[in-house]
């Protein structure tokens, strides 16, 4: 699959929030390096949530009618994104205002491969082959995410462990990571404890700090997205 078919548009070369989230899940270090990804069974909810959250951060979607309590999200007219994956999510919302749960369920199931292909195309991880039972070749994911994953982990750890006030993007990333239920798996990199749990829950609820005051709408949407991810994962079978 080429970078074009993976949805990396020539005019959008920066990684999406969904790519950053997938890279944090460290595909290459899955179950014995077999290509399994942390949270595999319900990963698509988190990836879909990352796309919707990024649309909100970019002021491309907003709560229908505004306010802290809302049932649906709507597209901001005239703000269709250039990026293929973001555009696909925006187009779905642009058809009519939709509930966040509905959006996640609709756009999430097909996201794993195109997002993974982007991460591979950027060179953060790579595909390799391995012989199973000495006979059959299987495709595996290799690599540790390199410098980009290390930087992302450091930024999330600084927020959750050291109390650094996050940028809106890092706040959203940490909130999605926490909402996915996989944060305890990162204990070696982000020490798990009561203070981390408390801060992660604050981020889930949209408490991103004083510096994020201008992103009020984005924080509202992100908090609803994360809550929807949590609810969806709670009622879904783990793969």
C-alpha positions as CSV (number, residue, x, y, z in Angstrom):
1,X,0.0,0.0,0.0
2,X,1.4,3.4,-1.0
3,X,1.4,6.4,1.2
4,X,-1.3,7.9,-1.1
5,X,-3.6,4.9,-0.6
6,X,-3.0,5.0,3.1
7,X,-4.5,8.5,3.1
8,X,-1.4,10.6,3.6
9,X,-2.3,13.6,1.6
10,X,0.6,15.6,0.1
11,X,-0.7,18.8,1.8
12,X,-1.1,17.2,5.2
13,X,2.3,15.7,6.2
14,X,1.9,16.1,10.0
15,X,0.8,13.0,11.9
16,X,-2.8,13.0,13.0
17,X,-3.8,12.4,16.7
18,X,-4.9,8.9,15.7
19,X,-1.4,8.1,14.4
20,X,0.1,9.4,17.6
21,X,-2.3,7.3,19.7
22,X,-1.6,4.2,17.7
23,X,2.2,4.7,18.0
24,X,1.8,5.0,21.7
25,X,0.2,1.6,21.7
26,X,3.5,0.4,20.3
27,X,2.4,-2.0,17.6
28,X,5.9,-3.5,17.2
29,X,6.1,-4.6,20.8
30,X,2.8,-6.5,20.8
31,X,2.4,-10.0,22.0
32,X,6.0,-11.4,21.4
33,X,6.3,-9.0,18.5
34,X,3.6,-10.8,16.5
35,X,1.9,-7.6,15.4
36,X,-0.8,-7.5,18.1
37,X,-1.4,-4.0,19.4
38,X,-2.2,-3.0,23.0
39,X,-6.0,-2.8,23.4
40,X,-6.4,-4.5,20.0
41,X,-10.0,-5.6,20.6
42,X,-11.4,-2.2,21.1
43,X,-8.7,-0.1,19.6
44,X,-10.9,1.3,16.9
45,X,-13.1,3.2,19.4
46,X,-10.0,5.1,20.6
47,X,-8.8,5.8,17.0
48,X,-12.2,7.1,16.0
49,X,-12.2,9.2,19.1
50,X,-8.9,10.7,18.2
51,X,-10.2,11.7,14.8
52,X,-13.3,13.4,16.2
53,X,-11.2,15.1,18.9
54,X,-8.7,16.4,16.3
55,X,-11.6,17.8,14.3
56,X,-12.8,19.6,17.4
57,X,-9.3,20.9,18.2
58,X,-9.1,22.3,14.6
59,X,-12.6,23.9,15.0
60,X,-14.0,21.6,12.2
61,X,-16.8,20.1,14.4
62,X,-18.7,21.4,17.4
63,X,-21.5,20.5,19.7
64,X,-24.8,20.9,18.2
65,X,-26.3,24.0,19.8
66,X,-23.2,24.6,21.9
67,X,-23.1,24.3,25.7
68,X,-21.5,21.9,28.1
69,X,-24.2,19.3,27.7
70,X,-24.9,18.1,24.2
71,X,-26.3,15.0,22.5
72,X,-24.8,15.5,19.0
73,X,-21.8,16.8,17.2
74,X,-22.1,18.8,13.9
75,X,-19.6,19.8,11.2
76,X,-18.5,23.4,10.9
77,X,-19.5,24.5,7.4
78,X,-16.7,25.4,5.2
79,X,-14.0,23.7,7.3
80,X,-13.7,20.4,5.5
81,X,-10.2,19.0,6.2
82,X,-7.6,18.2,3.5
83,X,-6.4,15.0,5.3
84,X,-8.1,11.9,4.0
85,X,-8.9,10.2,7.3
86,X,-10.1,13.4,9.0
87,X,-12.1,14.3,5.9
88,X,-13.8,10.9,6.0
89,X,-14.9,11.5,9.6
90,X,-15.9,15.1,8.8
91,X,-18.0,14.0,5.8
92,X,-19.9,11.6,7.9
93,X,-20.8,14.2,10.5
94,X,-21.5,16.8,7.8
95,X,-24.4,14.6,6.4
96,X,-26.3,15.5,9.6
97,X,-25.6,16.1,13.3
98,X,-24.9,12.8,14.9
99,X,-24.3,11.4,18.4
100,X,-20.7,10.8,19.3
101,X,-21.3,7.1,20.0
102,X,-22.8,6.8,16.5
103,X,-19.8,8.5,14.9
104,X,-17.3,6.2,16.7
105,X,-19.2,3.1,15.8
106,X,-19.5,4.2,12.1
107,X,-16.0,5.4,11.4
108,X,-14.0,3.2,13.8
109,X,-14.0,-0.3,12.5
110,X,-12.1,0.4,9.3
111,X,-9.4,2.7,10.9
112,X,-6.8,0.2,12.1
113,X,-5.2,-0.6,8.8
114,X,-5.0,2.9,7.2
115,X,-3.7,4.4,10.4
116,X,-1.2,1.6,10.8
117,X,-0.1,2.0,7.2
118,X,0.6,5.7,7.9
119,X,2.7,4.9,10.9
120,X,4.7,2.4,8.9
121,X,5.0,4.8,5.9
122,X,6.5,7.4,8.2
123,X,9.1,4.8,9.3
124,X,8.1,4.8,13.0
125,X,7.6,1.0,12.8
126,X,8.2,-1.5,10.1
127,X,6.6,-4.7,8.7
128,X,8.8,-7.8,8.8
129,X,8.3,-11.5,8.3
130,X,8.8,-14.4,10.7
131,X,8.5,-18.2,10.2
132,X,5.9,-19.9,12.3
133,X,6.6,-23.5,13.2
134,X,9.6,-23.3,10.9
135,X,7.3,-23.5,7.9
136,X,5.0,-20.6,7.3
137,X,6.0,-17.0,6.9
138,X,3.9,-14.5,8.8
139,X,3.9,-10.7,8.8
140,X,4.9,-9.0,12.0
141,X,5.4,-5.5,13.2
142,X,8.8,-4.5,14.3
143,X,10.5,-1.5,16.0
144,X,9.9,0.5,19.1
145,X,8.5,3.7,17.6
146,X,11.8,5.5,17.6
147,X,12.3,9.1,18.6
148,X,8.8,10.1,17.9
149,X,7.2,7.6,20.2
150,X,9.8,8.5,22.9
151,X,8.9,12.1,22.6
152,X,5.2,11.4,22.8
153,X,5.7,9.3,25.9
154,X,7.8,12.0,27.5
155,X,5.1,14.6,26.9
156,X,2.4,12.5,28.3
157,X,4.5,11.5,31.3
158,X,5.4,15.1,32.0
159,X,1.7,15.9,32.3
160,X,0.6,12.9,34.3
161,X,3.6,12.4,36.5
162,X,5.3,15.8,36.8
163,X,2.2,18.0,36.7
164,X,3.3,20.0,33.6
165,X,0.4,21.9,32.1
166,X,-0.3,20.3,28.7
167,X,-0.8,21.7,25.3
168,X,-4.4,20.9,24.1
169,X,-3.1,18.2,21.8
170,X,-1.1,16.4,24.5
171,X,-4.0,16.8,26.9
172,X,-6.3,15.1,24.4
173,X,-3.8,12.4,23.7
174,X,-3.4,11.6,27.4
175,X,-7.2,11.7,27.9
176,X,-7.7,9.2,25.1
177,X,-5.0,7.0,26.3
178,X,-6.5,7.0,29.8
179,X,-10.1,6.5,28.4
180,X,-8.9,3.5,26.4
181,X,-8.3,1.7,29.6
182,X,-4.7,0.8,28.6
183,X,-2.8,3.3,30.7
184,X,-1.8,0.7,33.4
185,X,0.0,-1.2,30.7
186,X,2.5,1.7,30.4
187,X,3.6,1.4,34.0
188,X,7.3,1.1,33.0
189,X,7.2,4.3,31.1
190,X,4.5,6.2,33.0
191,X,4.6,5.0,36.6
192,X,1.1,4.0,37.7
193,X,-0.2,5.5,40.9
194,X,-3.0,7.4,42.5
195,X,-1.7,10.8,41.4
196,X,-1.5,9.6,37.8
197,X,-5.0,8.2,38.0
198,X,-6.4,11.5,39.4
199,X,-4.7,13.6,36.8
200,X,-5.8,11.3,34.0
201,X,-9.4,11.4,35.1
202,X,-9.2,15.2,35.2
203,X,-8.0,15.2,31.6
204,X,-10.8,12.8,30.6
205,X,-13.3,15.3,31.9
206,X,-11.8,18.2,30.0
207,X,-9.8,19.8,32.8
208,X,-6.8,20.7,30.8
209,X,-5.6,23.6,32.8
210,X,-5.8,27.4,32.6
211,X,-3.8,27.5,29.4
212,X,-6.5,25.7,27.5
213,X,-9.2,28.2,28.3
214,X,-9.4,29.2,24.6
215,X,-10.2,25.6,23.6
216,X,-13.4,25.4,25.6
217,X,-15.4,23.9,22.8
218,X,-12.7,21.4,21.9
219,X,-12.4,20.4,25.6
220,X,-16.2,19.9,25.8
221,X,-16.2,17.7,22.7
222,X,-13.1,15.8,23.8
223,X,-14.5,15.0,27.2
224,X,-17.7,13.7,25.6
225,X,-15.6,11.7,23.1
226,X,-13.5,10.1,25.8
227,X,-16.6,9.3,27.9
228,X,-18.2,7.7,24.8
229,X,-15.0,5.6,24.2
230,X,-15.2,4.4,27.9
231,X,-18.9,3.5,27.5
232,X,-18.4,1.8,24.2
233,X,-15.5,-0.3,25.4
234,X,-17.3,-1.3,28.6
235,X,-20.1,-3.0,26.6
236,X,-17.9,-4.4,23.8
237,X,-16.2,-7.8,23.9
238,X,-12.4,-7.6,24.0
239,X,-10.6,-9.2,21.1
